[in-house]
Amino acid sequence: MTTMAIRLRGIPDTEASIGWAGGHSVVVDRPEGKAGGMGLGFNGGQLLGLAIGGCFCNDLYYVAHEMGIALTHVAVDVRVTFDGDPLRATDATVEIAVESADKEARLDELIRKAKETSTVSNSIARGIPVSVASRL
């Protein structure tokens, strides 16, 4: 089992937050003019799409290495649809384009295996409990 710790803290003099895990960070905010947002960073929906797509990109490279395929091009586009009240993600679509200099590379198999092993998209598709605790 692997556990990752991610921390977020408010940025002084803004209503945005900075989040980090290890040595990597990202700014989270709402669009400018929405509920105090200043447009300083990604909103949660964008981060969800980035998590889905970023994980899929990594999985494509993991599987390519396992299969001995050198990729020359990777493009992943994610579209997340939100609906309801409260608003929630109702659909995510991932479009993938990969290329290899090896014309015999089994790219369809590569994409299939990456889809089967993609941690984030498989977690979302199966649903995960989210518990919230207050430290007041």
Contacts in CASP RR format, 6 or more apart in sequence:
PFRMAT RR
TARGET T0000
AUTHOR 0000-0000-0000
METHOD contacts of the structure
MODEL  1
MTTMAIRLRGIPDTEASIGWAGGHSVVVDRPEGKAGGMGLGFNGGQLLGL
AIGGCFCNDLYYVAHEMGIALTHVAVDVRVTFDGDPLRATDATVEIAVES
ADKEARLDELIRKAKETSTVSNSIARGIPVSVASRL
4 21 0 8 1.000
5 21 0 8 1.000
6 19 0 8 1.000
6 20 0 8 1.000
6 21 0 8 1.000
7 19 0 8 1.000
7 20 0 8 1.000
7 21 0 8 1.000
8 17 0 8 1.000
8 18 0 8 1.000
8 19 0 8 1.000
8 20 0 8 1.000
8 28 0 8 1.000
9 17 0 8 1.000
9 18 0 8 1.000
9 19 0 8 1.000
10 16 0 8 1.000
10 17 0 8 1.000
10 18 0 8 1.000
11 17 0 8 1.000
11 18 0 8 1.000
11 27 0 8 1.000
11 40 0 8 1.000
14 29 0 8 1.000
14 37 0 8 1.000
14 38 0 8 1.000
14 40 0 8 1.000
15 29 0 8 1.000
15 30 0 8 1.000
15 35 0 8 1.000
15 36 0 8 1.000
15 37 0 8 1.000
15 38 0 8 1.000
16 27 0 8 1.000
16 28 0 8 1.000
16 29 0 8 1.000
16 37 0 8 1.000
16 38 0 8 1.000
16 39 0 8 1.000
16 40 0 8 1.000
16 41 0 8 1.000
17 27 0 8 1.000
17 28 0 8 1.000
17 29 0 8 1.000
18 25 0 8 1.000
18 26 0 8 1.000
18 27 0 8 1.000
18 28 0 8 1.000
19 25 0 8 1.000
19 26 0 8 1.000
19 27 0 8 1.000
19 28 0 8 1.000
20 26 0 8 1.000
26 41 0 8 1.000
26 42 0 8 1.000
26 47 0 8 1.000
27 40 0 8 1.000
27 41 0 8 1.000
27 42 0 8 1.000
28 41 0 8 1.000
28 42 0 8 1.000
28 43 0 8 1.000
28 44 0 8 1.000
28 47 0 8 1.000
29 37 0 8 1.000
29 38 0 8 1.000
29 39 0 8 1.000
29 40 0 8 1.000
29 41 0 8 1.000
29 42 0 8 1.000
29 43 0 8 1.000
30 36 0 8 1.000
30 37 0 8 1.000
30 39 0 8 1.000
30 43 0 8 1.000
31 37 0 8 1.000
31 39 0 8 1.000
31 43 0 8 1.000
32 38 0 8 1.000
32 39 0 8 1.000
42 50 0 8 1.000
45 80 0 8 1.000
45 82 0 8 1.000
45 89 0 8 1.000
48 80 0 8 1.000
48 89 0 8 1.000
48 92 0 8 1.000
49 78 0 8 1.000
49 80 0 8 1.000
49 92 0 8 1.000
50 78 0 8 1.000
51 120 0 8 1.000
52 78 0 8 1.000
52 80 0 8 1.000
52 92 0 8 1.000
52 94 0 8 1.000
52 120 0 8 1.000
52 121 0 8 1.000
52 124 0 8 1.000
53 76 0 8 1.000
53 78 0 8 1.000
53 94 0 8 1.000
53 120 0 8 1.000
53 121 0 8 1.000
54 76 0 8 1.000
54 120 0 8 1.000
55 118 0 8 1.000
55 119 0 8 1.000
55 120 0 8 1.000
55 121 0 8 1.000
56 76 0 8 1.000
56 78 0 8 1.000
56 94 0 8 1.000
56 96 0 8 1.000
56 114 0 8 1.000
56 115 0 8 1.000
56 118 0 8 1.000
56 120 0 8 1.000
56 121 0 8 1.000
57 74 0 8 1.000
57 76 0 8 1.000
59 114 0 8 1.000
59 115 0 8 1.000
59 117 0 8 1.000
59 118 0 8 1.000
59 119 0 8 1.000
60 71 0 8 1.000
60 74 0 8 1.000
60 76 0 8 1.000
60 96 0 8 1.000
60 98 0 8 1.000
60 110 0 8 1.000
60 111 0 8 1.000
60 114 0 8 1.000
61 71 0 8 1.000
61 74 0 8 1.000
62 114 0 8 1.000
62 117 0 8 1.000
63 110 0 8 1.000
63 113 0 8 1.000
63 114 0 8 1.000
63 117 0 8 1.000
64 70 0 8 1.000
64 71 0 8 1.000
64 98 0 8 1.000
64 100 0 8 1.000
64 110 0 8 1.000
66 113 0 8 1.000
67 105 0 8 1.000
67 106 0 8 1.000
67 109 0 8 1.000
67 110 0 8 1.000
67 113 0 8 1.000
69 100 0 8 1.000
69 102 0 8 1.000
69 105 0 8 1.000
69 106 0 8 1.000
69 107 0 8 1.000
69 110 0 8 1.000
70 100 0 8 1.000
70 101 0 8 1.000
70 102 0 8 1.000
71 98 0 8 1.000
71 99 0 8 1.000
71 100 0 8 1.000
72 99 0 8 1.000
72 100 0 8 1.000
72 101 0 8 1.000
73 97 0 8 1.000
73 98 0 8 1.000
73 99 0 8 1.000
74 96 0 8 1.000
74 97 0 8 1.000
74 98 0 8 1.000
75 96 0 8 1.000
75 97 0 8 1.000
75 98 0 8 1.000
76 94 0 8 1.000
76 95 0 8 1.000
76 96 0 8 1.000
77 94 0 8 1.000
77 95 0 8 1.000
77 96 0 8 1.000
78 92 0 8 1.000
78 93 0 8 1.000
78 94 0 8 1.000
78 95 0 8 1.000
79 92 0 8 1.000
79 93 0 8 1.000
79 95 0 8 1.000
80 89 0 8 1.000
80 91 0 8 1.000
80 92 0 8 1.000
81 89 0 8 1.000
81 90 0 8 1.000
81 91 0 8 1.000
81 92 0 8 1.000
81 93 0 8 1.000
82 88 0 8 1.000
82 89 0 8 1.000
82 90 0 8 1.000
83 90 0 8 1.000
84 90 0 8 1.000
89 124 0 8 1.000
92 121 0 8 1.000
92 124 0 8 1.000
94 121 0 8 1.000
96 111 0 8 1.000
98 107 0 8 1.000
98 110 0 8 1.000
98 111 0 8 1.000
99 107 0 8 1.000
100 107 0 8 1.000
115 121 0 8 1.000
116 122 0 8 1.000
END
